Amino acid sequence: MSWTTDLGTMHERWQEMLPEYGLNMAWKVAASLGCLLAATVFVLKWKKKRLFLKRVEQEQKRREETVKAMQEKVNGFKKKNPGVDQKRILNLSLTELLELLRDGSLSPEGVLYAYVEKALEVNENTNCVTVFLTDCEDQLQELKKQETHGPLYGIPISVKEHIGYKRQPSTCGLVQYLDDLENDDSVAVKVLKKQGAIVFAKTNVPQSLFCYETSNPIYGLTLNPQNQAKCSGGSSGGEGALIGGGGSILGLGSDTGGSIRIPASFCGVAGLKPSTNRISMKEVREIIDGLTIPSTVIGPLARDVDSLALCMKALLCDEMFKLDPTVPPLPFNDQVYSSSKPLRVGYYETDGFNLPSPGMRRAVLETTKLLEEAGHTVVHFTPPRIDYMKEELFMRNLVADGGATLYDKLNKNIIDPNLQEVYLMSCLPAVVRKALSFFLKPWFPRMARSLTCSLGISSMKDHWRSQTAVQEYQAEFIAEWKTLELDVLLCPMTGPAYNIGYAGKLLGRPGWRRAPVGRSMCSSPIPGRIMSALHEGGGDPHQGTKKQNIKVLSYFRADSLILFQPLQSIVDYLSPSGSVYTQA
């Protein structure tokens, strides 16, 4: 009896303890599984990062090999041709260089290696080249076989990293594209070669191209050739730095929301963003495939406006129209370019959205005064609904999917520090962005609107509505343009060059974005005067440059370069000693 009672008591106690024991065990098992899962994720990410770093190291080694190979070619050429005057070649304008190449006074080899040697020096100081194209000697041999000399005969040219070149990667600063080599040259590169140019280098870009500071985990940070405490801008910052440092006389960049114009401004060179689809985009890698509003376009960068005109003349040829039938077959209009007819010039000092630096505002006002003195008519222009255009039309369409595509591309990579804010923004769930927008609206209304726009477009119905809104805005802008009977429009430009780390924040921080005025407008430079730096020695991001620049827009139906030659008298007027430079 006693034995049976003790057994029953033990059974009852066991029954009481079992749930508590089981619960404790469940928690322990769950905690163990959680730790195991976290450890697994950590190890996988660590291994992935190791693989990325190893692949980046291989790519950097490959780049160094091309640098050494080109240095050896330069040394070999100089040894065989000790009389070549590199300094003289580098000081020639594109027009002068072409004349001497055509009459045989200079050889294509001499010009090429003069620029390669200078490019090696500039790259060492600024880190602007992603790869030197060692097949340039093969291009020289092909050039000798051509029966006639093209308009760019013997001219060394550099191209932006994401413009396709055979057997080279177009990474956009993303590791996953390093092993994706191009099967063929892009149409733009094919046309350049056909016209006699020698493509000798590809230049650096920001990671994903979505940044105004040229830096990525593969090739590193590109510095400003005029002041290495400053950045070179982006996303065509490698081109801007190489040309601004004298290592290239002509190059191709691309522009969606300032990617040619800002590097041109920061590095003290000329640049042109042509109208949409003026130059073929075939075999040019884009981060967001299918993005048409805003559209990306290829355009030239050079030391001066005449060089841009020569490049556009060469590119807008039958060869391009044949290789890419989607490009309208409209050749360069020399009659319009050479016209000396006085212009009716619109201008504004600020668009009411982005505040220009005092020096930039002064540059616009002084230029308008000089234009009037030269016989042109100057009219004040107010951009219509600029906040609405930049936020609702530009930003919302740029991230129409809420940043999902950009997140997918960046999530597979080591994130560059300049892209951290953009990446974090793309990670935020829609409900969090809406909540932040709601709470920030009373104190920071522009930031709140930007957060709302970063949600993108929610449905196909909204997509069609947005496309219609863009068309309506274009019509409104053009109507205002026609009412004032304008030929061109002068605008202040972003600049002077920012300190390293500042330009990278322009896109990632809500309310501080740059945007083009309209989808079908072309944008390009006219000269601005040399100005004293405004914040010398201070901590302001705009400090430390002595050049101010302005931008000019042309009505989209006109040829992209309609705006240059009629204003050439202003170039001479502003720079009798050659002290002025242009930018876009």
N, C-alpha and C positions, 0 to 999 in steps of 0.2 A: 504493500500500500504506500509506504513511504517512498519506495523507489519510483512508483508510478507518479506520485505527486511531484517529486523532484524533476522528473522528465517533463511533466506538463508545464512546470514553472519555467524550465529552460526554453521550452518551445515558445511559450508566451513572450519571454524576453527576446528571443531571436526574432519573433515576428515584429516586435516593437523596434528593434535595432535595424532591421533590414531596410526599411524605406530611407532612413537617415544615411545608412551606409551606402545604399544604392545611389542616393542623391549626391553624396560626396564623391563617389566613384564617377558619376556622370560628369560632374564639374571637372574632375581631374582629367578625364578622358578628353573632354571638350577643350580644356586648356592645353593639353598636350598636342592635340590635333591642330589647334590654332597656332601654337608655337612652331610646329612642324611645317604648316602651310606658309607661315611668315618666313621661316628659314629657307624654304624652297623658293619662294618668290625672290627673296634677297639673293640667293645663290644664282638663280636664273638671270636676274638683272645684272649681277656682277659679271657673270660669264658673257652676257650680251655686250656689256660695256667693254670688257676685255677684248672681245672680238672686234668691236668698233674701233677701239684704240689701236689694235694691231693693224687693222685695215687702213686707218688714218696714217699710221707710221709708215706703212708700205707706200702710200700715195705721196707722202712727204719725201720719202727716199727717191721715188720716181721723179719728183719735181727737181730735187737736187741733182739728179743725174742729167736732166735736160739742161740745167744751169751750167754744169761742168762741160757738157758736150758743146754748148753754144760758146762758152768761153774758149774752148780749144779751137773751135772754128774761127773765132775772131782772131785769136793769136796766130793761127796758121795763115789767115788772110793778110794780117799786118806784116808778118814776116816776109811774105811774097810780094807785098805791095807797100813798101815803107813810105812811099810818097803821098799816100792818100791823106787829105786834110780833113779829119773828122770834124773839127770845130767849124770849118767853113760850111760843110754839108749840113750840120745841125742848125746853123744860123739862117739857112735859106728857107723862104716861104714855100708852100706847096707849089704855087705857080712857078716860082723860079726854079725849083727842083725839077719839075716836069720839063721845062724848057731845056735845061742842061742835060737831062737824060735823053731827050729826043734827038738833040743835035750831037750826042756822043761825047760831050765834054765830061760827063760823069757816067760811070758804069753802074748797072743795077746792083752788082756785087758790092761795090764800094759804098753805095748808099745803104744797102741792107746791113752790112756789118758795122757801119758807123752808128746806126740806130740800135742794133743789137747790143753793141758795147755800152751805149748810153743807157739802154733799158736794163742791162745787168746792174749798172750802178744805181739807177733809180729804184729798182726792185730791192736791192740790198738795204736801201734807206727807208723804203716805204712798205715793202712786202705787198706789191700790187699785182704780180704775175702769178697765175696758178700753174702754168706750164709754158715753156718755150717750145715751139713747134720745130723740131729738128729736121722736118722734111722741107724746110724752106729752100734748101739747095736743089731739091727736086723741082720745086716751083721755078727756080731760076733757070733750070735746064728747059722746062716746058716753055718758059717765057721766050727763050732764044729761038724756039721752033715756030713761034707766031710770026706770020708773014707781015702783019700790020701791027703797029703799036696802039694799044688801047689808051683811053683817056687817063688811066692811072698807071701807065707803063713804069714799072720798076719802083713803085711807091710801097714802102713797108707799112703794113697795117696791122693793128691789134684788134681783137674782138672780145666781147664780154663772154664770160665763162659759160653761160647757158645757151649761147648760139652754137648750133651743131657744127662739129668739125670731125671728119672721118677718123675713126680709130681713137677718138678721145672721149672721155666722159663729159657729160653736161650735168653736173651734180646739183647746181643751185645751193651748194654748201651742205647738202644732205648725204649722209654716208651711204644710204641704201642705193644710190645711183652710181657709186664709184665703179662698179663692175658692169654697168650698162653702157657699153661703148657704142658710139654712133656708127651706123653702117655707111653713112654717106655725109657729104658736106651739106649744110643748109643751103637753101636757094640763094640767100644773101652772100654767103661765102663763095659759092660757085660763080655768081655774077662778078664779084670783086676780082676773082682769079681770071675770069674771062676778059675783064677790062684791063688786065696787066698788073694788078696789085699782088704783093707778096705778103701773105698772112704769116706772121712770125711768132705771135704770142696770144694766149688767152688770159684774161684779167679777172681779178677777184670780185666776189659778190657777197652780200650778206646771206646768212642762212635763210633759205626759203624766199629770198628776194623781198620779203615783207619787212624791210627795215631801212632806215636812213643812215645807218652806220655799217660800213663794210667790214664784217667780221663773221667768221664761221669756225666750227671746231676742226675743219680739215686744213684750211690754208691760213687761218689766223686773222689778225687785225691789220687793215691797211691804213697807213698814216698819210697825213697831208704833206705833199711835196714842198709846200712853202713854209710849213711850220709843223714839226713833228709832234707838238703838243696838241694839235688839232686833228680832227678826223677828216676823211676825204668825202664824206657824204655817201649816199647810196640810192639805188642799188648798183648803179654803174660806177661805184667808187674806185674800182681798180683801173678802169679806163681814164677817169678823171685824174687820178694820181700819176699814171704813166705818161699821159699827154702833158699834164701840168708840170711834170718834172723834166720834160724834154726827151723822154724815152720812146715816144711814138709821135708821128706827125699827123696821124689820122686814125680814128678807131670807130667801131660800132658799139653802141650801147642799146638799151631798151628803156621804155618809160611807160608806167601806168599812172602813177600819181606823183611824179617828180623825180623819177629815177635817173634821168639824164640831166634835168635842169638843176637839181640840188648839187650833184658832184661838180657840174660845170661852174656853178656859183662858188662852191667851197674851194675849188682847185685853180680858179682863174683861167678857165678855158672857154671856148665857144661850144654850144651844143644846140641841137635841134630835135624837138619832138614833132615829127610829121603828123599829118592827118591820119585817121584810122585807115589801115589797109593800104597805105601808100607804098610800103615796102613789104615784101613777102615775109610771113612768120613761119613758113614751112621749116620743119626740123629745128625749131627753137623751143626748148623745153619751158613749159609753163607750170607753175605750182598748182594752179586751179584750172584744169582743163575745161574748156567750154565757157570760161568767163569772157563775156562780150561787153558788159557794162559794169565798171569801166574797162576799156580795152587796152591791151598792151601793144605798143608799136616799137619798131626798130628805128633808130636814128643815129646820125653821125655826131662825133665829138672831134674837135680840132682846135688849133691855136687861134684861128680867125674865121670870120664869116665867109670870106672867099673860098676857103678850103671846104666849108660845108656845102657851098654851092657846087663846087667841082665834084664832090662826092655824090650829091644828089643827081647831077647830070649823068654821072657814070652808072648809077644804080637804076635809074628810070630808063631802061633800054629794052629793046625787043627780047633780049635773052631772059630778062626777068619775067616779062609778060608771057613768054613761051613756057618757061619752067613752072610758073604759077598763074594759070588763067584766071584765078579769083582776084588778082590784082588788076585794077582798072588800067587799061593800056594808054595812060596819059604821060607822054614824055615831058621832060623839063621844058618849061616855057621861057625861052631866052628873051623873047620880045618883052614880056612883062618884067623879067628880071633886070633888063637893061634900061627900062624906062626911067626918064628923069622927071616925070610929072610930079608936081608937089602933092603931098599926101594930106589927108584929113586924119589926124591922129587922136584917138581917144586915150585917156589916162585916168588912173586913180591912185591915190597915195596909200589907201588901205581899203580892203574889201569889207571891213566891219567885223570880220571873224578872227583873222590873225593880225596882230599888231606888228608892223614892220619896225625894225630898229631905226633910230633917228637918222643915222647915216644913209640908210636905204631910202627913207622918205625924202631926204635932201637930194639924193641922186635922181629920183624921179622928177622932182620939181626943177632941178637945174637942167635936166635933159629936155623937159618940155619948153623951158625958156630958150634953150639953144635951137630947138626945132623951129620955134616961131621966128627966131632971128634968121634962120636959114630959108624961110619962105613957106614953111608948112603951117597948116591950120591945126590948132590944138584945142580939143574939146574935152571937158570933164565927163566921165562916164561912171555911172553907179551900177555895179553888178546887181541884177534882180535876185531877191530872195536867197542870198548867199548861204545863210544858215541852213535853210531848207535843202538847198542843193548839196551841200557838203555832208550833211547828216543823213537826210532821208534818201537822197538819190545816190550819192557816191558811197557812203559807208555801208548803208543797208544792202546795196547791191554787191559791194565788194565781199561781204560776209553773208551772202544770201542764205547759206546753210547754217548760219549761227557759228561759223568758224569750224565746223566739223571736219571739212577736208584738210584745212590747215593743221588741226589737231592730229589727224591721222598721220600726216607727213612728219610732224615734229615728234610725235610720240614714239617713233621708231629710231630716234636719234639721241645723241648727247646734245642738250639744248644750250645754244650760245647764250651768254649772260644778257646780251641785248634783246633776246627774244623771250626772256623769262616772263615778262609781263604780258606779252601777247599770248604766250602759251597758257599761262594761268587764266587769262580771260577766256580763252577757248575751252578751258576745262570746266568753268563755272556752269552749273546747271541753269536752265532758263529761269526756274523759279527763284534762284538766288539773285540773278541779274535783275529780275523784276522787283524783288524786294529791295535791293540796293538802290535801284533807280527811284523807287517810291520814297525811301527815307532821305536820299540825297537831294531830291528835287527842291525843297525850300531853300537850301543853302548853296547848292552847286547845280543850278538848272542845266547848264551845258553838259556837265558830266553825266547827269541823270539821263538827258536825251541820248547821249552817246551810248550809254549802257543799254538803253532801249533799242537803239539802232543795231547794236551788236548782236541782237537776237536774230537778225536777218529777216527773211520772208517766210511767213508761216504756212502758206498754201499756194497752190497754183493760181487761184483767183487773185491773191495778193501779188503774185509774180506778174500776171498780166497787167494788173493795175499799176504796178511800179514801172513796167516798161512804157505804158502809156504816159505816165507822169514824166518820165525822162524825155519823151518826144515833145510833150507840151512845154517843158522847160526849155528845150533847145529852140523851139519856135518862139518862145517869149524872149529869149536872149538875142536871137537873130533879128527879131522885130525891133528891139531896142537899138541894136547895132545899125540897122537900116534907117531907122528914124533919124539917127545922128549922122548918117551917111559916112560911116567910118571906113578907113582902109586898114588900119592896124590899131592895136590897143596896147599901151604900155602899162606894166604892172610892177610893183615891188617884188623882189625875189627873196626867198629864205637865205639868210646869211648876215654877216660874214660867217666864216667857218666856225663851227662849235668846238668846244673842248671835247676831248675823247670821253665818251660815255653819255653825252647829252643828246646827240642826234638819235641815238638808239631808243630814246624814250618818247620820241614824237608820235610814233604810231601806237605804242602800247598803252599810253595814258589817254583816257577818254577826254575829249574836248581839245586835244592838241594835235589835230591831224591836218595834213596838207592835202589838197585835192585840185585836180584840173578844173577849168571853168566849164567845159562842156565836152561831151564825148567826141564830137567831130571837129574840134578846133585844133589847129596846130600851134605849137608854142616854140618860140625861138628868141635869140638874143638881139639886143642892140647895146651899144656901149654905155657904160656908166663911168663917172669920173673917179679918179683916185681920191679917197677920203682918209683923213687921219682916223686911226682906231679910236673908238669911243670909250672903251673901258680898259685902257692899257694897264696891265699889271693887276687888274681886279679879278674877281671870281665869277664874273658874268659869263655865261656860255657864248656870248656873241663877241667876246673880246679878241684883240690881238691880230686883226687882219687890217690891211691898209687899202683894200679895194672893195667898192660897193658896186652892185650890179642891178640891172633891171631886166624885166622879161617883156617880150612882145608876143601878142597873139594875133593870128590872121584868120579871117573868115574861111571856113572850111572848104568852100568851093574853089577858092583861089589856089594857085600852086603854092606849095609849102614855103617857097623862097621868094615869094612876091615882095616880102617886106624888107629884104636886105639892101638891094642896090640903090633904091631911091634915097635911103638914109646914109649912103656912103659918105656924102659930104659932111655929115655930122661926125662920122668917125675921124675924118681928117681935121675937122674943126676942134674936136675934143682932144685929139692926140697928135699935135704937130711934131712931137718928138718920139712918137710911138709908145707913149706911157700908158695908154688906155687899153684895156682888154675887154672882151665880150663874153657873155655867158647866156645860158638858157635856163 
